[in-house]
């Protein structure tokens, strides 16, 4: 029996070798539109499958030692899946084996040097309607059509979003949002400017106001009951609020229920404060971002002892859209622009040699003057500093005289797979300088101003802004920074 099995295995491997091409097909089809979820275990070369929703899935690929490489591509649907694979055994999920964990369902793994007959795949995360294909012999993953192919950015994979607006009112509380069209248009313009023309935000307000024939008081202390109620009506209008389709966000708008604040998580928004800034802020959450936070390490300390409970200050970036800057439509910080793919390595380079570098103000809807930011690695190699120059904040004009610094990866502890794995943390260059009249006061002078220096907490570098120039309050405004690698 063993000889027969081996002979069959060799024949199957030969068949795979003859049918596997040197490169993958052009696109991954949205298989779930025409096929039921796959219930088998073994994957057939070049045949896309529809993945089961919301459950860990285990798959295997036979005959992989007959090719030099293979590519695994996932995409389409909604949510956020994680992809793991290994030749010759089940992959570990701790990151030690090949994996792809971008935000969304667009994942890619290419395996080479395959010496084992079986290759194994594990998928987890909260996703719906995702497709998967394996291409034996391929050295790159498939394209997803309107979705950019997987690249270095592990953030939001699309260059657009569409808000499906559902408005509600109660028998005793009418919806008052007379400026809806203007506010949505302002939010769309904001995203165009933030992305330097790379992102298109649209919205659909075609569904008439939905009347809930009950008083608002029925839900004022019942968050879960109200959530179930509005989602029921959205479904009745033909949209699944948990899976509204690729690039779509459901936005529920109502008079404020109880003391519930506007909030969001992929793929929906609950809007009770009807302004363009709140729309823009909550959309950031619905597309996978957390708040832009700050570190509060105590008087005289920029960075503390890595104690999340003591140091992490929610909303702490007073200059940023995802912090305290929503109502005045302040700029996204550069780390979060990187999440969307709006800035590139050539625009915000990682500095690896000492010197003086010029960066231009990045908050004018233009990025064509030169560097618009810098990145520096911490001395321990674990974190990344993002240096930026802002000149448009009317409330805090001193940003014109220095740079703002955000830290990436310091508290990389995201547990919800719908959100990005990291959060930006603003560093206060004058810690403890203000006695808080409100909780964010001490962050309102966070700039590292010209002539002052900051040395990396882990000893990697020293930076000093030295001069500024260009036309103030324009995209040509610049500041120069002396970087000394230690």
Secondary structure as a PSIPRED ss2 file (coil, helix, strand):
# PSIPRED VFORMAT (PSIPRED V4.0)

   1 X C   1.000  0.000  0.000
   2 X H   0.000  1.000  0.000
   3 X H   0.000  1.000  0.000
   4 X H   0.000  1.000  0.000
   5 X H   0.000  1.000  0.000
   6 X H   0.000  1.000  0.000
   7 X H   0.000  1.000  0.000
   8 X H   0.000  1.000  0.000
   9 X H   0.000  1.000  0.000
  10 X H   0.000  1.000  0.000
  11 X H   0.000  1.000  0.000
  12 X H   0.000  1.000  0.000
  13 X H   0.000  1.000  0.000
  14 X H   0.000  1.000  0.000
  15 X H   0.000  1.000  0.000
  16 X H   0.000  1.000  0.000
  17 X H   0.000  1.000  0.000
  18 X H   0.000  1.000  0.000
  19 X H   0.000  1.000  0.000
  20 X C   1.000  0.000  0.000
  21 X C   1.000  0.000  0.000
  22 X C   1.000  0.000  0.000
  23 X C   1.000  0.000  0.000
  24 X C   1.000  0.000  0.000
  25 X C   1.000  0.000  0.000
  26 X C   1.000  0.000  0.000
  27 X E   0.000  0.000  1.000
  28 X C   1.000  0.000  0.000
  29 X C   1.000  0.000  0.000
  30 X C   1.000  0.000  0.000
  31 X H   0.000  1.000  0.000
  32 X H   0.000  1.000  0.000
  33 X H   0.000  1.000  0.000
  34 X C   1.000  0.000  0.000
  35 X C   1.000  0.000  0.000
  36 X C   1.000  0.000  0.000
  37 X C   1.000  0.000  0.000
  38 X C   1.000  0.000  0.000
  39 X C   1.000  0.000  0.000
  40 X C   1.000  0.000  0.000
  41 X C   1.000  0.000  0.000
  42 X E   0.000  0.000  1.000
  43 X E   0.000  0.000  1.000
  44 X C   1.000  0.000  0.000
  45 X C   1.000  0.000  0.000
  46 X C   1.000  0.000  0.000
  47 X C   1.000  0.000  0.000
  48 X C   1.000  0.000  0.000
  49 X E   0.000  0.000  1.000
  50 X E   0.000  0.000  1.000
  51 X C   1.000  0.000  0.000
  52 X C   1.000  0.000  0.000
  53 X C   1.000  0.000  0.000
  54 X C   1.000  0.000  0.000
  55 X C   1.000  0.000  0.000
  56 X C   1.000  0.000  0.000
  57 X E   0.000  0.000  1.000
  58 X E   0.000  0.000  1.000
  59 X E   0.000  0.000  1.000
  60 X E   0.000  0.000  1.000
  61 X E   0.000  0.000  1.000
  62 X C   1.000  0.000  0.000
  63 X C   1.000  0.000  0.000
  64 X H   0.000  1.000  0.000
  65 X H   0.000  1.000  0.000
  66 X H   0.000  1.000  0.000
  67 X C   1.000  0.000  0.000
  68 X C   1.000  0.000  0.000
  69 X E   0.000  0.000  1.000
  70 X E   0.000  0.000  1.000
  71 X E   0.000  0.000  1.000
  72 X E   0.000  0.000  1.000
  73 X E   0.000  0.000  1.000
  74 X E   0.000  0.000  1.000
  75 X E   0.000  0.000  1.000
  76 X C   1.000  0.000  0.000
  77 X C   1.000  0.000  0.000
  78 X E   0.000  0.000  1.000
  79 X E   0.000  0.000  1.000
  80 X E   0.000  0.000  1.000
  81 X E   0.000  0.000  1.000
  82 X E   0.000  0.000  1.000
  83 X E   0.000  0.000  1.000
  84 X E   0.000  0.000  1.000
  85 X E   0.000  0.000  1.000
  86 X E   0.000  0.000  1.000
  87 X E   0.000  0.000  1.000
  88 X C   1.000  0.000  0.000
  89 X C   1.000  0.000  0.000
  90 X C   1.000  0.000  0.000
  91 X C   1.000  0.000  0.000
  92 X C   1.000  0.000  0.000
  93 X C   1.000  0.000  0.000
  94 X C   1.000  0.000  0.000
  95 X C   1.000  0.000  0.000
  96 X C   1.000  0.000  0.000
  97 X C   1.000  0.000  0.000
  98 X C   1.000  0.000  0.000
  99 X E   0.000  0.000  1.000
 100 X E   0.000  0.000  1.000
 101 X C   1.000  0.000  0.000
 102 X C   1.000  0.000  0.000
 103 X C   1.000  0.000  0.000
 104 X C   1.000  0.000  0.000
 105 X C   1.000  0.000  0.000
 106 X C   1.000  0.000  0.000
 107 X E   0.000  0.000  1.000
 108 X E   0.000  0.000  1.000
 109 X E   0.000  0.000  1.000
 110 X E   0.000  0.000  1.000
 111 X E   0.000  0.000  1.000
 112 X E   0.000  0.000  1.000
 113 X C   1.000  0.000  0.000
 114 X C   1.000  0.000  0.000
 115 X C   1.000  0.000  0.000
 116 X C   1.000  0.000  0.000
 117 X C   1.000  0.000  0.000
 118 X C   1.000  0.000  0.000
 119 X E   0.000  0.000  1.000
 120 X E   0.000  0.000  1.000
 121 X E   0.000  0.000  1.000
 122 X E   0.000  0.000  1.000
 123 X E   0.000  0.000  1.000
 124 X E   0.000  0.000  1.000
 125 X E   0.000  0.000  1.000
 126 X E   0.000  0.000  1.000
 127 X E   0.000  0.000  1.000
 128 X E   0.000  0.000  1.000
 129 X C   1.000  0.000  0.000
 130 X C   1.000  0.000  0.000
 131 X E   0.000  0.000  1.000
 132 X E   0.000  0.000  1.000
 133 X E   0.000  0.000  1.000
 134 X E   0.000  0.000  1.000
 135 X E   0.000  0.000  1.000
 136 X E   0.000  0.000  1.000
 137 X C   1.000  0.000  0.000
 138 X C   1.000  0.000  0.000
 139 X C   1.000  0.000  0.000
 140 X C   1.000  0.000  0.000
 141 X C   1.000  0.000  0.000
 142 X C   1.000  0.000  0.000
 143 X E   0.000  0.000  1.000
 144 X E   0.000  0.000  1.000
 145 X C   1.000  0.000  0.000
 146 X C   1.000  0.000  0.000
 147 X E   0.000  0.000  1.000
 148 X C   1.000  0.000  0.000
 149 X C   1.000  0.000  0.000
 150 X C   1.000  0.000  0.000
 151 X C   1.000  0.000  0.000
 152 X C   1.000  0.000  0.000
 153 X C   1.000  0.000  0.000
 154 X C   1.000  0.000  0.000
 155 X C   1.000  0.000  0.000
 156 X C   1.000  0.000  0.000
 157 X C   1.000  0.000  0.000
 158 X C   1.000  0.000  0.000
 159 X C   1.000  0.000  0.000
 160 X E   0.000  0.000  1.000
 161 X E   0.000  0.000  1.000
 162 X E   0.000  0.000  1.000
 163 X E   0.000  0.000  1.000
 164 X E   0.000  0.000  1.000
 165 X E   0.000  0.000  1.000
 166 X E   0.000  0.000  1.000
 167 X E   0.000  0.000  1.000
 168 X E   0.000  0.000  1.000
 169 X E   0.000  0.000  1.000
 170 X E   0.000  0.000  1.000
 171 X C   1.000  0.000  0.000
 172 X C   1.000  0.000  0.000
 173 X E   0.000  0.000  1.000
 174 X C   1.000  0.000  0.000
 175 X C   1.000  0.000  0.000
 176 X C   1.000  0.000  0.000
 177 X C   1.000  0.000  0.000
 178 X C   1.000  0.000  0.000
 179 X C   1.000  0.000  0.000
 180 X H   0.000  1.000  0.000
 181 X H   0.000  1.000  0.000
 182 X H   0.000  1.000  0.000
 183 X H   0.000  1.000  0.000
 184 X H   0.000  1.000  0.000
 185 X H   0.000  1.000  0.000
 186 X H   0.000  1.000  0.000
 187 X H   0.000  1.000  0.000
 188 X H   0.000  1.000  0.000
 189 X H   0.000  1.000  0.000
 190 X H   0.000  1.000  0.000
 191 X H   0.000  1.000  0.000
 192 X H   0.000  1.000  0.000
 193 X H   0.000  1.000  0.000
 194 X H   0.000  1.000  0.000
 195 X C   1.000  0.000  0.000
 196 X C   1.000  0.000  0.000
 197 X C   1.000  0.000  0.000
 198 X C   1.000  0.000  0.000
 199 X C   1.000  0.000  0.000
 200 X E   0.000  0.000  1.000
 201 X E   0.000  0.000  1.000
 202 X E   0.000  0.000  1.000
 203 X E   0.000  0.000  1.000
 204 X E   0.000  0.000  1.000
 205 X C   1.000  0.000  0.000
 206 X C   1.000  0.000  0.000
 207 X C   1.000  0.000  0.000
 208 X C   1.000  0.000  0.000
 209 X C   1.000  0.000  0.000
 210 X E   0.000  0.000  1.000
 211 X E   0.000  0.000  1.000
 212 X E   0.000  0.000  1.000
 213 X C   1.000  0.000  0.000
 214 X C   1.000  0.000  0.000
 215 X C   1.000  0.000  0.000
 216 X H   0.000  1.000  0.000
 217 X H   0.000  1.000  0.000
 218 X H   0.000  1.000  0.000
 219 X C   1.000  0.000  0.000
 220 X C   1.000  0.000  0.000
 221 X C   1.000  0.000  0.000
 222 X C   1.000  0.000  0.000
 223 X H   0.000  1.000  0.000
 224 X H   0.000  1.000  0.000
 225 X H   0.000  1.000  0.000
 226 X H   0.000  1.000  0.000
 227 X H   0.000  1.000  0.000
 228 X H   0.000  1.000  0.000
 229 X H   0.000  1.000  0.000
 230 X H   0.000  1.000  0.000
 231 X H   0.000  1.000  0.000
 232 X H   0.000  1.000  0.000
 233 X H   0.000  1.000  0.000
 234 X H   0.000  1.000  0.000
 235 X H   0.000  1.000  0.000
 236 X H   0.000  1.000  0.000
 237 X C   1.000  0.000  0.000
 238 X C   1.000  0.000  0.000
 239 X C   1.000  0.000  0.000
 240 X C   1.000  0.000  0.000
 241 X C   1.000  0.000  0.000
 242 X C   1.000  0.000  0.000
 243 X C   1.000  0.000  0.000
 244 X C   1.000  0.000  0.000
 245 X C   1.000  0.000  0.000
 246 X C   1.000  0.000  0.000
 247 X C   1.000  0.000  0.000
 248 X E   0.000  0.000  1.000
 249 X E   0.000  0.000  1.000
 250 X E   0.000  0.000  1.000
 251 X E   0.000  0.000  1.000
 252 X E   0.000  0.000  1.000
 253 X E   0.000  0.000  1.000
 254 X C   1.000  0.000  0.000
 255 X C   1.000  0.000  0.000
 256 X C   1.000  0.000  0.000
 257 X C   1.000  0.000  0.000
 258 X C   1.000  0.000  0.000
 259 X C   1.000  0.000  0.000
 260 X C   1.000  0.000  0.000
 261 X C   1.000  0.000  0.000
 262 X C   1.000  0.000  0.000
 263 X E   0.000  0.000  1.000
 264 X E   0.000  0.000  1.000
 265 X E   0.000  0.000  1.000
 266 X C   1.000  0.000  0.000
 267 X C   1.000  0.000  0.000
 268 X E   0.000  0.000  1.000
 269 X E   0.000  0.000  1.000
 270 X E   0.000  0.000  1.000
 271 X E   0.000  0.000  1.000
 272 X C   1.000  0.000  0.000
 273 X C   1.000  0.000  0.000
 274 X C   1.000  0.000  0.000
 275 X C   1.000  0.000  0.000
 276 X H   0.000  1.000  0.000
 277 X H   0.000  1.000  0.000
 278 X H   0.000  1.000  0.000
 279 X H   0.000  1.000  0.000
 280 X H   0.000  1.000  0.000
 281 X H   0.000  1.000  0.000
 282 X H   0.000  1.000  0.000
 283 X H   0.000  1.000  0.000
 284 X H   0.000  1.000  0.000
 285 X H   0.000  1.000  0.000
 286 X H   0.000  1.000  0.000
 287 X C   1.000  0.000  0.000
 288 X C   1.000  0.000  0.000
 289 X C   1.000  0.000  0.000
 290 X C   1.000  0.000  0.000
 291 X C   1.000  0.000  0.000
 292 X C   1.000  0.000  0.000
 293 X E   0.000  0.000  1.000
 294 X E   0.000  0.000  1.000
 295 X E   0.000  0.000  1.000
 296 X C   1.000  0.000  0.000
 297 X C   1.000  0.000  0.000
 298 X C   1.000  0.000  0.000
 299 X C   1.000  0.000  0.000
 300 X C   1.000  0.000  0.000
 301 X C   1.000  0.000  0.000
 302 X C   1.000  0.000  0.000
 303 X C   1.000  0.000  0.000
 304 X C   1.000  0.000  0.000
 305 X C   1.000  0.000  0.000
 306 X C   1.000  0.000  0.000
 307 X C   1.000  0.000  0.000
 308 X H   0.000  1.000  0.000
 309 X H   0.000  1.000  0.000
 310 X H   0.000  1.000  0.000
 311 X H   0.000  1.000  0.000
 312 X E   0.000  0.000  1.000
 313 X E   0.000  0.000  1.000
 314 X C   1.000  0.000  0.000
 315 X C   1.000  0.000  0.000
 316 X C   1.000  0.000  0.000
 317 X C   1.000  0.000  0.000
 318 X C   1.000  0.000  0.000
 319 X C   1.000  0.000  0.000
 320 X C   1.000  0.000  0.000
 321 X C   1.000  0.000  0.000
 322 X C   1.000  0.000  0.000
 323 X C   1.000  0.000  0.000
 324 X C   1.000  0.000  0.000
 325 X C   1.000  0.000  0.000
 326 X C   1.000  0.000  0.000
 327 X C   1.000  0.000  0.000
 328 X C   1.000  0.000  0.000
 329 X C   1.000  0.000  0.000
 330 X C   1.000  0.000  0.000
 331 X C   1.000  0.000  0.000
 332 X C   1.000  0.000  0.000
 333 X C   1.000  0.000  0.000
 334 X H   0.000  1.000  0.000
 335 X H   0.000  1.000  0.000
 336 X H   0.000  1.000  0.000
 337 X H   0.000  1.000  0.000
 338 X H   0.000  1.000  0.000
 339 X H   0.000  1.000  0.000
 340 X H   0.000  1.000  0.000
 341 X C   1.000  0.000  0.000
 342 X C   1.000  0.000  0.000
 343 X C   1.000  0.000  0.000
 344 X C   1.000  0.000  0.000
 345 X C   1.000  0.000  0.000
 346 X C   1.000  0.000  0.000
 347 X C   1.000  0.000  0.000
 348 X E   0.000  0.000  1.000
 349 X E   0.000  0.000  1.000
 350 X E   0.000  0.000  1.000
 351 X C   1.000  0.000  0.000
 352 X C   1.000  0.000  0.000
 353 X C   1.000  0.000  0.000
 354 X C   1.000  0.000  0.000
 355 X E   0.000  0.000  1.000
 356 X E   0.000  0.000  1.000
 357 X E   0.000  0.000  1.000
 358 X E   0.000  0.000  1.000
 359 X E   0.000  0.000  1.000
 360 X E   0.000  0.000  1.000
 361 X C   1.000  0.000  0.000
 362 X C   1.000  0.000  0.000
 363 X C   1.000  0.000  0.000
 364 X C   1.000  0.000  0.000
 365 X C   1.000  0.000  0.000
 366 X C   1.000  0.000  0.000
 367 X C   1.000  0.000  0.000
 368 X C   1.000  0.000  0.000
 369 X C   1.000  0.000  0.000
 370 X C   1.000  0.000  0.000
 371 X C   1.000  0.000  0.000
 372 X C   1.000  0.000  0.000
 373 X E   0.000  0.000  1.000
 374 X E   0.000  0.000  1.000
 375 X E   0.000  0.000  1.000
 376 X E   0.000  0.000  1.000
 377 X E   0.000  0.000  1.000
 378 X C   1.000  0.000  0.000
 379 X C   1.000  0.000  0.000
 380 X C   1.000  0.000  0.000
 381 X C   1.000  0.000  0.000
 382 X C   1.000  0.000  0.000
 383 X C   1.000  0.000  0.000
 384 X E   0.000  0.000  1.000
 385 X E   0.000  0.000  1.000
 386 X E   0.000  0.000  1.000
 387 X E   0.000  0.000  1.000
 388 X E   0.000  0.000  1.000
 389 X C   1.000  0.000  0.000
 390 X C   1.000  0.000  0.000
 391 X C   1.000  0.000  0.000
 392 X C   1.000  0.000  0.000
 393 X C   1.000  0.000  0.000
 394 X C   1.000  0.000  0.000
 395 X C   1.000  0.000  0.000
 396 X C   1.000  0.000  0.000
 397 X H   0.000  1.000  0.000
 398 X H   0.000  1.000  0.000
 399 X H   0.000  1.000  0.000
 400 X H   0.000  1.000  0.000
 401 X H   0.000  1.000  0.000
 402 X E   0.000  0.000  1.000
 403 X E   0.000  0.000  1.000
 404 X E   0.000  0.000  1.000
 405 X E   0.000  0.000  1.000
 406 X E   0.000  0.000  1.000
 407 X E   0.000  0.000  1.000
 408 X E   0.000  0.000  1.000
 409 X C   1.000  0.000  0.000
 410 X C   1.000  0.000  0.000
 411 X C   1.000  0.000  0.000
 412 X C   1.000  0.000  0.000
 413 X C   1.000  0.000  0.000
 414 X C   1.000  0.000  0.000
 415 X C   1.000  0.000  0.000
 416 X C   1.000  0.000  0.000
 417 X C   1.000  0.000  0.000
 418 X C   1.000  0.000  0.000
 419 X C   1.000  0.000  0.000
 420 X C   1.000  0.000  0.000
 421 X C   1.000  0.000  0.000
 422 X C   1.000  0.000  0.000
 423 X C   1.000  0.000  0.000
 424 X E   0.000  0.000  1.000
 425 X E   0.000  0.000  1.000
 426 X E   0.000  0.000  1.000
 427 X C   1.000  0.000  0.000
 428 X C   1.000  0.000  0.000
 429 X C   1.000  0.000  0.000
 430 X C   1.000  0.000  0.000
 431 X C   1.000  0.000  0.000
 432 X C   1.000  0.000  0.000
 433 X C   1.000  0.000  0.000
 434 X C   1.000  0.000  0.000
 435 X C   1.000  0.000  0.000
 436 X C   1.000  0.000  0.000
 437 X C   1.000  0.000  0.000
 438 X C   1.000  0.000  0.000
 439 X C   1.000  0.000  0.000
 440 X C   1.000  0.000  0.000
 441 X H   0.000  1.000  0.000
 442 X H   0.000  1.000  0.000
 443 X H   0.000  1.000  0.000
 444 X H   0.000  1.000  0.000
 445 X H   0.000  1.000  0.000
 446 X C   1.000  0.000  0.000
 447 X C   1.000  0.000  0.000
 448 X E   0.000  0.000  1.000
 449 X E   0.000  0.000  1.000
 450 X C   1.000  0.000  0.000
 451 X C   1.000  0.000  0.000
 452 X C   1.000  0.000  0.000
 453 X E   0.000  0.000  1.000
 454 X E   0.000  0.000  1.000
 455 X E   0.000  0.000  1.000
 456 X C   1.000  0.000  0.000
 457 X C   1.000  0.000  0.000
 458 X C   1.000  0.000  0.000
 459 X C   1.000  0.000  0.000
 460 X C   1.000  0.000  0.000
 461 X E   0.000  0.000  1.000
 462 X E   0.000  0.000  1.000
 463 X E   0.000  0.000  1.000
 464 X E   0.000  0.000  1.000
 465 X E   0.000  0.000  1.000
 466 X E   0.000  0.000  1.000
 467 X E   0.000  0.000  1.000
 468 X E   0.000  0.000  1.000
 469 X E   0.000  0.000  1.000
 470 X C   1.000  0.000  0.000
 471 X C   1.000  0.000  0.000
 472 X C   1.000  0.000  0.000
 473 X C   1.000  0.000  0.000
 474 X C   1.000  0.000  0.000
 475 X C   1.000  0.000  0.000
 476 X C   1.000  0.000  0.000
 477 X C   1.000  0.000  0.000
 478 X E   0.000  0.000  1.000
 479 X E   0.000  0.000  1.000
 480 X E   0.000  0.000  1.000
 481 X E   0.000  0.000  1.000
 482 X E   0.000  0.000  1.000
 483 X E   0.000  0.000  1.000
 484 X E   0.000  0.000  1.000
 485 X E   0.000  0.000  1.000
 486 X C   1.000  0.000  0.000
